Amino acid sequence: MVILLNDDYTPREFVIRVLKTVFKLSEDQSLRVMITAHTKGKCVVTVLPKDAAETKAKEATDFGAQEGYPLLFVAEPEE
């Protein structure tokens, strides 16, 4: 699964853009994921096979880094 970790620097609008672009979430889904990560510290974005989750987490994290943000997505095994 891919998890979004909250940070205090990346603008909310940018997080939503990454969620829509990389994970193909709707505006509403992206907003819910972003708000959950903001209030709880992290949020599951999607559940994928291990290799796909790792690829998507890196792609989304790299997207943030290219814009100078510390946005972080991690891949973790399902519980």
Rosetta constraint file for C-alpha pairs under 8 A:
AtomPair CA 1 CA 44 HARMONIC 6.96 0.50
AtomPair CA 1 CA 45 HARMONIC 7.46 0.50
AtomPair CA 1 CA 46 HARMONIC 5.69 0.50
AtomPair CA 1 CA 47 HARMONIC 4.04 0.50
AtomPair CA 1 CA 48 HARMONIC 5.38 0.50
AtomPair CA 1 CA 49 HARMONIC 7.30 0.50
AtomPair CA 1 CA 50 HARMONIC 7.20 0.50
AtomPair CA 1 CA 53 HARMONIC 5.70 0.50
AtomPair CA 1 CA 75 HARMONIC 5.54 0.50
AtomPair CA 1 CA 76 HARMONIC 5.45 0.50
AtomPair CA 1 CA 77 HARMONIC 6.06 0.50
AtomPair CA 1 CA 78 HARMONIC 6.03 0.50
AtomPair CA 2 CA 44 HARMONIC 5.90 0.50
AtomPair CA 2 CA 45 HARMONIC 5.47 0.50
AtomPair CA 2 CA 46 HARMONIC 5.46 0.50
AtomPair CA 2 CA 47 HARMONIC 6.29 0.50
AtomPair CA 2 CA 48 HARMONIC 7.47 0.50
AtomPair CA 2 CA 53 HARMONIC 5.58 0.50
AtomPair CA 2 CA 54 HARMONIC 7.53 0.50
AtomPair CA 2 CA 56 HARMONIC 7.55 0.50
AtomPair CA 2 CA 57 HARMONIC 6.09 0.50
AtomPair CA 2 CA 73 HARMONIC 6.58 0.50
AtomPair CA 2 CA 74 HARMONIC 5.65 0.50
AtomPair CA 2 CA 75 HARMONIC 4.58 0.50
AtomPair CA 2 CA 76 HARMONIC 6.47 0.50
AtomPair CA 3 CA 42 HARMONIC 6.59 0.50
AtomPair CA 3 CA 43 HARMONIC 5.47 0.50
AtomPair CA 3 CA 44 HARMONIC 4.37 0.50
AtomPair CA 3 CA 45 HARMONIC 5.44 0.50
AtomPair CA 3 CA 46 HARMONIC 7.47 0.50
AtomPair CA 3 CA 57 HARMONIC 7.80 0.50
AtomPair CA 3 CA 73 HARMONIC 5.48 0.50
AtomPair CA 3 CA 74 HARMONIC 5.27 0.50
AtomPair CA 3 CA 75 HARMONIC 6.28 0.50
AtomPair CA 3 CA 76 HARMONIC 7.39 0.50
AtomPair CA 4 CA 34 HARMONIC 7.99 0.50
AtomPair CA 4 CA 37 HARMONIC 6.48 0.50
AtomPair CA 4 CA 42 HARMONIC 5.43 0.50
AtomPair CA 4 CA 43 HARMONIC 5.32 0.50
AtomPair CA 4 CA 44 HARMONIC 6.35 0.50
AtomPair CA 4 CA 45 HARMONIC 6.43 0.50
AtomPair CA 4 CA 72 HARMONIC 6.25 0.50
AtomPair CA 4 CA 73 HARMONIC 4.59 0.50
AtomPair CA 4 CA 74 HARMONIC 6.68 0.50
AtomPair CA 5 CA 37 HARMONIC 6.20 0.50
AtomPair CA 5 CA 41 HARMONIC 6.02 0.50
AtomPair CA 5 CA 42 HARMONIC 4.40 0.50
AtomPair CA 5 CA 43 HARMONIC 6.79 0.50
AtomPair CA 5 CA 71 HARMONIC 7.54 0.50
AtomPair CA 5 CA 72 HARMONIC 5.68 0.50
AtomPair CA 5 CA 73 HARMONIC 6.06 0.50
AtomPair CA 5 CA 74 HARMONIC 7.66 0.50
AtomPair CA 6 CA 37 HARMONIC 5.30 0.50
AtomPair CA 6 CA 38 HARMONIC 5.42 0.50
AtomPair CA 6 CA 41 HARMONIC 5.02 0.50
AtomPair CA 6 CA 42 HARMONIC 5.64 0.50
AtomPair CA 6 CA 71 HARMONIC 7.69 0.50
AtomPair CA 6 CA 72 HARMONIC 7.64 0.50
AtomPair CA 7 CA 38 HARMONIC 7.68 0.50
AtomPair CA 7 CA 70 HARMONIC 7.21 0.50
AtomPair CA 7 CA 71 HARMONIC 6.81 0.50
AtomPair CA 9 CA 69 HARMONIC 6.97 0.50
AtomPair CA 9 CA 70 HARMONIC 7.13 0.50
AtomPair CA 10 CA 14 HARMONIC 6.87 0.50
AtomPair CA 10 CA 15 HARMONIC 6.96 0.50
AtomPair CA 10 CA 69 HARMONIC 5.55 0.50
AtomPair CA 10 CA 70 HARMONIC 6.66 0.50
AtomPair CA 10 CA 71 HARMONIC 6.20 0.50
AtomPair CA 11 CA 15 HARMONIC 6.52 0.50
AtomPair CA 12 CA 16 HARMONIC 6.31 0.50
AtomPair CA 12 CA 34 HARMONIC 7.05 0.50
AtomPair CA 13 CA 17 HARMONIC 6.26 0.50
AtomPair CA 14 CA 18 HARMONIC 6.27 0.50
AtomPair CA 15 CA 19 HARMONIC 6.24 0.50
AtomPair CA 15 CA 34 HARMONIC 6.73 0.50
AtomPair CA 15 CA 71 HARMONIC 7.76 0.50
AtomPair CA 16 CA 20 HARMONIC 6.16 0.50
AtomPair CA 16 CA 27 HARMONIC 7.30 0.50
AtomPair CA 16 CA 30 HARMONIC 5.25 0.50
AtomPair CA 16 CA 31 HARMONIC 6.25 0.50
AtomPair CA 16 CA 34 HARMONIC 6.72 0.50
AtomPair CA 17 CA 21 HARMONIC 5.99 0.50
AtomPair CA 18 CA 22 HARMONIC 5.69 0.50
AtomPair CA 18 CA 23 HARMONIC 7.55 0.50
AtomPair CA 18 CA 60 HARMONIC 6.42 0.50
AtomPair CA 18 CA 63 HARMONIC 7.17 0.50
AtomPair CA 18 CA 64 HARMONIC 7.77 0.50
AtomPair CA 19 CA 23 HARMONIC 5.23 0.50
AtomPair CA 19 CA 24 HARMONIC 6.61 0.50
AtomPair CA 19 CA 25 HARMONIC 5.98 0.50
AtomPair CA 19 CA 30 HARMONIC 5.70 0.50
AtomPair CA 19 CA 60 HARMONIC 7.81 0.50
AtomPair CA 20 CA 24 HARMONIC 4.61 0.50
AtomPair CA 20 CA 25 HARMONIC 4.65 0.50
AtomPair CA 20 CA 26 HARMONIC 6.14 0.50
AtomPair CA 20 CA 27 HARMONIC 6.90 0.50
AtomPair CA 20 CA 30 HARMONIC 6.45 0.50
AtomPair CA 21 CA 25 HARMONIC 7.63 0.50
AtomPair CA 22 CA 56 HARMONIC 7.09 0.50
AtomPair CA 22 CA 59 HARMONIC 7.28 0.50
AtomPair CA 22 CA 60 HARMONIC 6.17 0.50
AtomPair CA 23 CA 45 HARMONIC 8.00 0.50
AtomPair CA 23 CA 46 HARMONIC 7.92 0.50
AtomPair CA 23 CA 56 HARMONIC 7.60 0.50
AtomPair CA 25 CA 29 HARMONIC 5.73 0.50
AtomPair CA 25 CA 30 HARMONIC 5.77 0.50
AtomPair CA 26 CA 30 HARMONIC 5.99 0.50
AtomPair CA 27 CA 31 HARMONIC 6.12 0.50
AtomPair CA 28 CA 32 HARMONIC 6.24 0.50
AtomPair CA 29 CA 33 HARMONIC 6.22 0.50
AtomPair CA 30 CA 34 HARMONIC 6.07 0.50
AtomPair CA 31 CA 35 HARMONIC 6.07 0.50
AtomPair CA 32 CA 36 HARMONIC 6.04 0.50
AtomPair CA 33 CA 37 HARMONIC 6.17 0.50
AtomPair CA 33 CA 43 HARMONIC 6.12 0.50
AtomPair CA 33 CA 44 HARMONIC 7.46 0.50
AtomPair CA 33 CA 45 HARMONIC 6.56 0.50
AtomPair CA 34 CA 38 HARMONIC 6.08 0.50
AtomPair CA 34 CA 43 HARMONIC 7.69 0.50
AtomPair CA 35 CA 39 HARMONIC 6.11 0.50
AtomPair CA 36 CA 40 HARMONIC 5.73 0.50
AtomPair CA 36 CA 41 HARMONIC 7.49 0.50
AtomPair CA 36 CA 42 HARMONIC 6.85 0.50
AtomPair CA 36 CA 43 HARMONIC 5.90 0.50
AtomPair CA 37 CA 41 HARMONIC 4.83 0.50
AtomPair CA 37 CA 42 HARMONIC 4.00 0.50
AtomPair CA 37 CA 43 HARMONIC 4.74 0.50
AtomPair CA 38 CA 42 HARMONIC 7.03 0.50
AtomPair CA 47 CA 53 HARMONIC 7.28 0.50
AtomPair CA 47 CA 78 HARMONIC 7.71 0.50
AtomPair CA 48 CA 52 HARMONIC 5.98 0.50
AtomPair CA 48 CA 53 HARMONIC 5.27 0.50
AtomPair CA 49 CA 53 HARMONIC 6.01 0.50
AtomPair CA 50 CA 54 HARMONIC 6.16 0.50
AtomPair CA 50 CA 75 HARMONIC 7.43 0.50
AtomPair CA 50 CA 76 HARMONIC 7.86 0.50
AtomPair CA 50 CA 77 HARMONIC 7.04 0.50
AtomPair CA 51 CA 55 HARMONIC 6.21 0.50
AtomPair CA 52 CA 56 HARMONIC 6.13 0.50
AtomPair CA 53 CA 57 HARMONIC 6.00 0.50
AtomPair CA 53 CA 75 HARMONIC 5.55 0.50
AtomPair CA 54 CA 58 HARMONIC 6.18 0.50
AtomPair CA 54 CA 74 HARMONIC 7.27 0.50
AtomPair CA 54 CA 75 HARMONIC 5.21 0.50
AtomPair CA 55 CA 59 HARMONIC 6.13 0.50
AtomPair CA 56 CA 60 HARMONIC 6.07 0.50
AtomPair CA 57 CA 61 HARMONIC 6.08 0.50
AtomPair CA 57 CA 72 HARMONIC 7.89 0.50
AtomPair CA 57 CA 73 HARMONIC 4.91 0.50
AtomPair CA 57 CA 74 HARMONIC 5.39 0.50
AtomPair CA 57 CA 75 HARMONIC 6.05 0.50
AtomPair CA 58 CA 62 HARMONIC 5.89 0.50
AtomPair CA 58 CA 73 HARMONIC 7.06 0.50
AtomPair CA 58 CA 74 HARMONIC 7.63 0.50
AtomPair CA 59 CA 63 HARMONIC 6.14 0.50
AtomPair CA 60 CA 64 HARMONIC 6.61 0.50
AtomPair CA 60 CA 72 HARMONIC 7.66 0.50
AtomPair CA 60 CA 73 HARMONIC 6.59 0.50
AtomPair CA 61 CA 65 HARMONIC 6.31 0.50
AtomPair CA 61 CA 70 HARMONIC 7.88 0.50
AtomPair CA 61 CA 71 HARMONIC 5.75 0.50
AtomPair CA 61 CA 72 HARMONIC 5.09 0.50
AtomPair CA 61 CA 73 HARMONIC 5.62 0.50
AtomPair CA 62 CA 66 HARMONIC 6.09 0.50
AtomPair CA 63 CA 67 HARMONIC 6.88 0.50
AtomPair CA 64 CA 68 HARMONIC 6.33 0.50
AtomPair CA 64 CA 69 HARMONIC 4.99 0.50
AtomPair CA 64 CA 70 HARMONIC 6.52 0.50
AtomPair CA 64 CA 71 HARMONIC 5.31 0.50
AtomPair CA 64 CA 72 HARMONIC 7.83 0.50
AtomPair CA 65 CA 69 HARMONIC 5.19 0.50
AtomPair CA 65 CA 70 HARMONIC 6.27 0.50
AtomPair CA 65 CA 71 HARMONIC 7.02 0.50
